[in-house]
Amino acid sequence: MDKPQQTELEAAAFRRLLKHLDSRKDVQNIELMNVSGFCRNCLSKWMLAEAEERNIEMDYDQAREHIYGMPYSEWRANHQLPATPEQMAIFESLQNKKEK
């Protein structure tokens, strides 16, 4: 596989990941963080960092809209639920482990 093919496949896999996440709006970011250590917001931040590294104009809201498929405020209002105390306890426990 040459470099352009690799880039094409990686881009296609990323688009598939976004499509999958879009089809699973029921999966909350806190759940993604607790299980995998990253969430939709992380993907947005990674996209923004890559844009900045390449001198491509993009702000955080644009990156989030790309990842969420809509403005973040709309996604949050329609799909985000408050984190449960149990979810927050797991999240905080994981954050404490990272700090050690």
DSSP file (Angstrom, degrees, kcal/mol; ACC not computed):
  #  RESIDUE AA STRUCTURE BP1 BP2  ACC     N-H-->O    O-->H-N    N-H-->O    O-->H-N    TCO  KAPPA ALPHA  PHI   PSI    X-CA   Y-CA   Z-CA
    1    1 A M              0   0    0      0, 0.0     2,-0.1     0, 0.0     0, 0.0   0.000 360.0 360.0 360.0 130.9    0.0    0.0    0.0
    2    2 A D     >  -     0   0    0      1,-0.1     4,-2.4     4,-0.0     5,-0.2  -0.402 360.0 -97.8 -88.9 173.1    1.4    3.4   -0.9
    3    3 A K  H  > S+     0   0    0      1,-0.2     4,-2.7     2,-0.2     5,-0.2   0.894 121.4  50.5 -61.6 -44.7    1.0    6.6    1.2
    4    4 A P  H  > S+     0   0    0      0, 0.0     4,-2.4     0, 0.0    -1,-0.2   0.901 111.7  49.0 -61.1 -38.4   -1.9    8.0   -0.8
    5    5 A Q  H  > S+     0   0    0      2,-0.2     4,-2.7     1,-0.2    -2,-0.2   0.918 111.3  49.9 -64.6 -42.1   -3.8    4.7   -0.5
    6    6 A Q  H  X S+     0   0    0     -4,-2.4     4,-2.8     2,-0.2     5,-0.2   0.935 111.7  47.9 -61.4 -46.0   -3.1    4.6    3.2
    7    7 A T  H  X S+     0   0    0     -4,-2.7     4,-2.5     1,-0.2    -1,-0.2   0.906 111.8  50.6 -61.2 -42.1   -4.3    8.2    3.6
    8    8 A E  H  X S+     0   0    0     -4,-2.4     4,-2.2    -5,-0.2    -2,-0.2   0.918 112.7  45.8 -62.4 -44.4   -7.5    7.4    1.6
    9    9 A L  H  X S+     0   0    0     -4,-2.7     4,-2.6     2,-0.2    -2,-0.2   0.907 112.8  49.8 -66.9 -41.8   -8.2    4.3    3.7
   10   10 A E  H  X S+     0   0    0     -4,-2.8     4,-2.2     2,-0.2    -2,-0.2   0.912 111.8  48.7 -63.6 -41.4   -7.6    6.2    7.0
   11   11 A A  H  X S+     0   0    0     -4,-2.5     4,-2.4    -5,-0.2    -2,-0.2   0.909 112.0  49.1 -64.1 -41.4   -9.9    9.0    5.9
   12   12 A A  H  X S+     0   0    0     -4,-2.2     4,-2.1     2,-0.2    -2,-0.2   0.900 110.9  49.8 -65.0 -40.6  -12.6    6.5    4.9
   13   13 A A  H  X S+     0   0    0     -4,-2.6     4,-2.2     2,-0.2    -1,-0.2   0.891 110.6  50.5 -65.3 -38.5  -12.3    4.7    8.2
   14   14 A F  H  X S+     0   0    0     -4,-2.2     4,-2.5     2,-0.2    -2,-0.2   0.916 109.4  50.1 -65.5 -43.0  -12.6    8.1   10.1
   15   15 A R  H  X S+     0   0    0     -4,-2.4     4,-2.3     1,-0.2    -1,-0.2   0.889 110.5  51.0 -61.7 -37.6  -15.7    9.0    8.1
   16   16 A R  H  X S+     0   0    0     -4,-2.1     4,-2.6     2,-0.2    -2,-0.2   0.892 107.9  52.3 -65.9 -40.0  -17.1    5.6    9.0
   17   17 A L  H  X S+     0   0    0     -4,-2.2     4,-2.8     2,-0.2     5,-0.2   0.933 110.4  48.0 -60.1 -46.4  -16.3    6.2   12.7
   18   18 A L  H  X S+     0   0    0     -4,-2.5     4,-2.3     1,-0.2    -2,-0.2   0.903 111.9  49.6 -61.8 -40.8  -18.2    9.5   12.5
   19   19 A K  H  X S+     0   0    0     -4,-2.3     4,-1.8     2,-0.2    -1,-0.2   0.907 111.5  49.4 -63.8 -41.4  -21.1    7.9   10.8
   20   20 A H  H  X S+     0   0    0     -4,-2.6     4,-0.7     2,-0.2    -2,-0.2   0.936 111.6  47.7 -63.5 -46.9  -21.2    5.2   13.4
   21   21 A L  H >< S+     0   0    0     -4,-2.8     3,-0.8     1,-0.2    -1,-0.2   0.882 109.8  54.2 -61.9 -36.9  -21.1    7.7   16.2
   22   22 A D  H >< S+     0   0    0     -4,-2.3     3,-0.6     1,-0.2    -1,-0.2   0.864 106.8  50.9 -64.3 -35.1  -23.8    9.7   14.5
   23   23 A S  H 3< S+     0   0    0     -4,-1.8    -1,-0.2     1,-0.2    -2,-0.2   0.610 109.5  54.0 -77.5  -9.8  -26.0    6.5   14.4
   24   24 A R  T X<  +     0   0    0     -3,-0.8     3,-1.9    -4,-0.7    -1,-0.2  -0.393  57.3 144.7-121.4  53.5  -25.4    6.0   18.2
   25   25 A K  T <   +     0   0    0     -3,-0.6    -1,-0.1     1,-0.3    -2,-0.1   0.713  67.4  71.7 -62.7 -18.2  -26.4    9.4   19.6
   26   26 A D  T 3  S+     0   0    0     -3,-0.2     2,-0.8     2,-0.1    -1,-0.3   0.729  78.2  87.4 -69.4 -21.0  -27.7    7.3   22.6
   27   27 A V  S <  S-     0   0    0     -3,-1.9     2,-0.1    -6,-0.2    -3,-0.1  -0.719  78.9-142.9 -83.3 114.7  -24.1    6.7   23.6
   28   28 A Q     >  -     0   0    0     -2,-0.8     4,-2.0     1,-0.1     3,-0.5  -0.398  16.5-119.0 -79.8 152.9  -23.1    9.7   25.8
   29   29 A N  H  > S+     0   0    0      1,-0.2     4,-2.9     2,-0.2     5,-0.2   0.871 114.4  58.0 -57.7 -38.8  -19.7   11.3   25.7
   30   30 A I  H  > S+     0   0    0      1,-0.2     4,-2.3     2,-0.2    -1,-0.2   0.874 106.1  50.1 -61.6 -35.7  -19.1   10.4   29.4
   31   31 A E  H  > S+     0   0    0     -3,-0.5     4,-1.9     2,-0.2     5,-0.3   0.914 110.3  49.0 -67.7 -42.6  -19.7    6.8   28.5
   32   32 A L  H  X>S+     0   0    0     -4,-2.0     4,-3.3     1,-0.2     5,-0.9   0.929 112.7  48.4 -60.7 -44.8  -17.1    7.0   25.7
   33   33 A M  H  X5S+     0   0    0     -4,-2.9     4,-1.1     4,-0.2    -2,-0.2   0.913 111.6  49.4 -61.9 -43.0  -14.6    8.7   28.0
   34   34 A N  H  <5S+     0   0    0     -4,-2.3    -1,-0.2    -5,-0.2    -2,-0.2   0.827 122.3  32.1 -68.5 -31.2  -15.1    6.1   30.7
   35   35 A V  H  <5S+     0   0    0     -4,-1.9    -2,-0.2     3,-0.1    -1,-0.2   0.864 136.8  15.7 -93.2 -41.1  -14.7    3.1   28.4
   36   36 A S  H  <5S-     0   0    0     -4,-3.3    -3,-0.2     2,-0.3    -2,-0.2   0.594  91.5-119.1-115.5 -13.5  -12.2    4.4   25.7
   37   37 A G  S  <<S+     0   0    0     -4,-1.1     2,-0.3    -5,-0.9    -4,-0.2   0.574  87.1  69.7  83.4   7.6  -10.6    7.5   27.1
   38   38 A F        -     0   0    0     -6,-0.7    -2,-0.3    -9,-0.1     2,-0.2  -0.979  54.8-178.1-150.1 161.3  -11.9    9.7   24.3
   39   39 A C     >  -     0   0    0     -2,-0.3     4,-2.1    -3,-0.1     5,-0.2  -0.778  50.9 -74.9-144.4-172.1  -15.1   11.2   23.1
   40   40 A R  H  > S+     0   0    0     -2,-0.2     4,-2.0     1,-0.2     5,-0.1   0.874 128.7  54.4 -60.4 -38.2  -16.6   13.3   20.4
   41   41 A N  H  > S+     0   0    0      2,-0.2     4,-2.4     1,-0.2    -1,-0.2   0.889 106.0  52.7 -64.8 -37.7  -15.2   16.4   22.0
   42   42 A C  H  > S+     0   0    0      2,-0.2     4,-2.7     1,-0.2    -2,-0.2   0.934 107.5  51.3 -61.5 -45.7  -11.7   14.8   21.9
   43   43 A L  H  X S+     0   0    0     -4,-2.1     4,-2.4     1,-0.2    -1,-0.2   0.895 109.3  51.5 -57.7 -39.8  -12.1   14.1   18.2
   44   44 A S  H  X S+     0   0    0     -4,-2.0     4,-2.4     2,-0.2    -1,-0.2   0.920 110.8  47.2 -62.6 -44.1  -13.1   17.7   17.7
   45   45 A K  H  X S+     0   0    0     -4,-2.4     4,-2.4     2,-0.2    -2,-0.2   0.878 111.8  50.5 -66.0 -37.8  -10.0   18.9   19.5
   46   46 A W  H  X S+     0   0    0     -4,-2.7     4,-2.2     2,-0.2    -1,-0.2   0.905 110.6  49.4 -66.3 -40.5   -7.8   16.5   17.6
   47   47 A M  H  X S+     0   0    0     -4,-2.4     4,-2.3    -5,-0.2    -2,-0.2   0.930 111.6  48.9 -63.9 -44.5   -9.2   17.8   14.3
   48   48 A L  H  X S+     0   0    0     -4,-2.4     4,-2.7     1,-0.2    -2,-0.2   0.915 110.2  51.3 -61.6 -43.5   -8.6   21.4   15.3
   49   49 A A  H  X S+     0   0    0     -4,-2.4     4,-2.2     1,-0.2    -1,-0.2   0.899 110.7  48.5 -61.3 -41.1   -5.0   20.6   16.4
   50   50 A E  H  X S+     0   0    0     -4,-2.2     4,-1.2     2,-0.2    -1,-0.2   0.879 111.1  50.7 -67.4 -37.2   -4.4   19.0   13.0
   51   51 A A  H  <>S+     0   0    0     -4,-2.3     5,-3.1     2,-0.2     3,-0.4   0.934 111.1  48.2 -63.8 -45.8   -5.9   21.9   11.2
   52   52 A E  H ><5S+     0   0    0     -4,-2.7     3,-1.5     1,-0.2    -2,-0.2   0.898 107.9  54.8 -61.6 -40.8   -3.7   24.3   13.1
   53   53 A E  H 3<5S+     0   0    0     -4,-2.2    -1,-0.2     1,-0.3    -2,-0.2   0.807 113.5  42.4 -62.0 -29.2   -0.6   22.3   12.4
   54   54 A R  T 3<5S-     0   0    0     -4,-1.2    -1,-0.3    -3,-0.4    -2,-0.2   0.267 114.7-115.1-100.8   9.8   -1.4   22.5    8.7
   55   55 A N  T < 5 +     0   0    0     -3,-1.5     2,-0.5     1,-0.2    -3,-0.2   0.865  63.6 151.7  56.3  39.0   -2.3   26.3    8.9
   56   56 A I      < -     0   0    0     -5,-3.1     2,-0.3    -8,-0.1    -1,-0.2  -0.886  50.5-116.9 -99.7 126.8   -5.9   25.5    7.9
   57   57 A E        +     0   0    0     -2,-0.5     2,-0.3    -3,-0.1    -5,-0.0  -0.472  57.7 133.5 -68.0 123.2   -8.4   28.0    9.2
   58   58 A M        -     0   0    0     -2,-0.3     2,-0.3   -10,-0.1    -2,-0.0  -0.927  36.2-152.1-164.3 142.3  -10.8   26.3   11.6
   59   59 A D     >  -     0   0    0     -2,-0.3     4,-2.3     1,-0.1     3,-0.2  -0.722  37.3-100.1-113.7 173.0  -12.2   27.1   15.1
   60   60 A Y  H  > S+     0   0    0     -2,-0.3     4,-2.8     1,-0.2     5,-0.2   0.875 121.3  54.0 -61.1 -39.5  -13.4   24.8   17.8
   61   61 A D  H  > S+     0   0    0      1,-0.2     4,-2.3     2,-0.2    11,-0.2   0.892 109.4  48.4 -62.9 -38.5  -17.0   25.3   16.9
   62   62 A Q  H  > S+     0   0    0     -3,-0.2     4,-2.0     2,-0.2    -2,-0.2   0.907 111.5  49.9 -66.9 -41.2  -16.4   24.4   13.3
   63   63 A A  H  X S+     0   0    0     -4,-2.3     4,-2.1     1,-0.2    -2,-0.2   0.928 112.0  47.8 -62.9 -44.6  -14.5   21.3   14.4
   64   64 A R  H  X S+     0   0    0     -4,-2.8     4,-3.3     1,-0.2     6,-0.3   0.899 109.0  53.5 -64.7 -39.4  -17.3   20.2   16.7
   65   65 A E  H  X S+     0   0    0     -4,-2.3     4,-1.8     1,-0.2     5,-0.4   0.886 108.9  50.3 -62.9 -36.4  -19.9   20.8   14.0
   66   66 A H  H  < S+     0   0    0     -4,-2.0    -1,-0.2     2,-0.2    -2,-0.2   0.927 116.2  40.8 -65.5 -43.7  -17.9   18.5   11.7
   67   67 A I  H  < S+     0   0    0     -4,-2.1    -2,-0.2     1,-0.2    -1,-0.2   0.915 122.2  39.5 -71.8 -43.4  -17.7   15.8   14.3
   68   68 A Y  H  < S-     0   0    0     -4,-3.3    -1,-0.2     2,-0.3    -2,-0.2   0.676 100.8-129.4 -82.4 -18.0  -21.3   16.1   15.6
   69   69 A G  S  < S+     0   0    0     -4,-1.8    -3,-0.2    -5,-0.3    -4,-0.1   0.601  85.3  41.8  79.1  10.3  -22.8   16.7   12.2
   70   70 A M  S    S-     0   0    0     -5,-0.4    -2,-0.3    -6,-0.3    -1,-0.2  -0.949 110.7 -57.9-169.8 166.7  -24.6   19.7   13.5
   71   71 A P    >>  -     0   0    0      0, 0.0     4,-2.2     0, 0.0     3,-0.6  -0.341  50.3-124.6 -57.1 140.5  -23.9   22.7   15.8
   72   72 A Y  H 3> S+     0   0    0      1,-0.3     4,-3.2   -11,-0.2     5,-0.2   0.871 109.7  57.7 -57.5 -39.3  -22.8   21.4   19.2
   73   73 A S  H 3> S+     0   0    0      1,-0.2     4,-2.1     2,-0.2    -1,-0.3   0.879 108.2  47.3 -60.7 -36.9  -25.5   23.4   20.9
   74   74 A E  H <> S+     0   0    0     -3,-0.6     4,-2.0     2,-0.2    -1,-0.2   0.924 112.9  47.9 -68.8 -45.1  -28.1   21.7   18.9
   75   75 A W  H  X>S+     0   0    0     -4,-2.2     4,-2.7     1,-0.2     5,-0.8   0.937 113.2  48.6 -60.4 -46.6  -26.6   18.2   19.5
   76   76 A R  H  X5S+     0   0    0     -4,-3.2     4,-1.0     1,-0.2    -1,-0.2   0.910 112.0  48.3 -61.9 -43.0  -26.4   18.9   23.2
   77   77 A A  H  <5S+     0   0    0     -4,-2.1    -1,-0.2    -5,-0.2    -2,-0.2   0.848 122.6  33.4 -66.4 -33.8  -30.0   20.2   23.5
   78   78 A N  H  <5S+     0   0    0     -4,-2.0    -2,-0.2    -5,-0.1    -1,-0.2   0.683 134.0  16.0 -97.2 -20.4  -31.4   17.2   21.6
   79   79 A H  H  <5S+     0   0    0     -4,-2.7     2,-0.5    -5,-0.2    -3,-0.2   0.631  92.3  96.1-131.9 -20.6  -29.1   14.3   22.6
   80   80 A Q     << -     0   0    0     -4,-1.0   -54,-0.1    -5,-0.8     3,-0.0  -0.655  48.7-166.3 -88.0 129.3  -27.0   14.9   25.6
   81   81 A L        -     0   0    0     -2,-0.5     2,-0.1     1,-0.1     3,-0.1  -0.735  34.5 -91.6-102.9 156.3  -28.2   13.7   29.0
   82   82 A P        -     0   0    0      0, 0.0     2,-0.2     0, 0.0    -1,-0.1  -0.418  48.6-105.8 -64.0 143.0  -26.9   14.7   32.4
   83   83 A A        -     0   0    0     -2,-0.1    -3,-0.0     1,-0.1     0, 0.0  -0.469  35.2-122.8 -67.7 140.1  -24.1   12.4   33.6
   84   84 A T     >  -     0   0    0     -2,-0.2     4,-2.5     1,-0.1     5,-0.2  -0.407  22.0-110.3 -77.8 160.3  -25.2   10.1   36.4
   85   85 A P  H  > S+     0   0    0      0, 0.0     4,-2.2     0, 0.0     5,-0.1   0.879 121.3  53.3 -57.4 -36.6  -23.4   10.1   39.7
   86   86 A E  H  > S+     0   0    0      2,-0.2     4,-2.1     1,-0.2     5,-0.2   0.924 108.5  48.4 -65.0 -44.5  -22.1    6.7   38.8
   87   87 A Q  H  > S+     0   0    0      1,-0.2     4,-2.5     2,-0.2    -1,-0.2   0.914 112.6  48.6 -62.0 -42.9  -20.7    7.8   35.5
   88   88 A M  H  X S+     0   0    0     -4,-2.5     4,-2.9     2,-0.2     5,-0.2   0.873 108.6  53.7 -66.0 -37.0  -19.1   10.8   37.2
   89   89 A A  H  X S+     0   0    0     -4,-2.2     4,-2.2    -5,-0.2    -1,-0.2   0.919 111.0  46.0 -63.8 -43.1  -17.6    8.6   39.9
   90   90 A I  H  X S+     0   0    0     -4,-2.1     4,-2.5     2,-0.2    -2,-0.2   0.938 113.4  49.9 -62.8 -46.6  -16.0    6.3   37.2
   91   91 A F  H  X S+     0   0    0     -4,-2.5     4,-2.3     1,-0.2    -2,-0.2   0.932 112.5  46.1 -58.3 -48.6  -14.8    9.4   35.2
   92   92 A E  H  X S+     0   0    0     -4,-2.9     4,-2.3     1,-0.2    -1,-0.2   0.873 110.9  53.3 -64.5 -37.4  -13.2   11.0   38.3
   93   93 A S  H  X S+     0   0    0     -4,-2.2     4,-1.8    -5,-0.2    -1,-0.2   0.918 110.6  47.0 -62.3 -43.6  -11.6    7.6   39.3
   94   94 A L  H  X S+     0   0    0     -4,-2.5     4,-1.8     2,-0.2    -2,-0.2   0.880 110.8  51.8 -66.4 -38.5  -10.0    7.3   35.9
   95   95 A Q  H  X S+     0   0    0     -4,-2.3     4,-1.5     1,-0.2    -1,-0.2   0.895 108.4  51.6 -64.6 -39.7   -8.8   10.9   36.0
   96   96 A N  H  X S+     0   0    0     -4,-2.3     4,-0.8     1,-0.2    -1,-0.2   0.873 107.7  52.4 -64.7 -37.0   -7.2   10.3   39.4
   97   97 A K  H >< S+     0   0    0     -4,-1.8     3,-0.6     1,-0.2    -1,-0.2   0.882 106.9  53.2 -65.4 -37.9   -5.4    7.2   38.0
   98   98 A K  H 3< S+     0   0    0     -4,-1.8    -1,-0.2     1,-0.2    -2,-0.2   0.842 105.0  55.1 -65.7 -32.7   -4.0    9.3   35.1
   99   99 A E  H 3<        0   0    0     -4,-1.5    -1,-0.2     1,-0.2    -2,-0.2   0.705 360.0 360.0 -74.3 -20.2   -2.6   11.8   37.5
  100  100 A K    <<        0   0    0     -4,-0.8    -1,-0.2    -3,-0.6    -2,-0.2   0.462 360.0 360.0 -81.2 360.0   -0.6    9.2   39.5
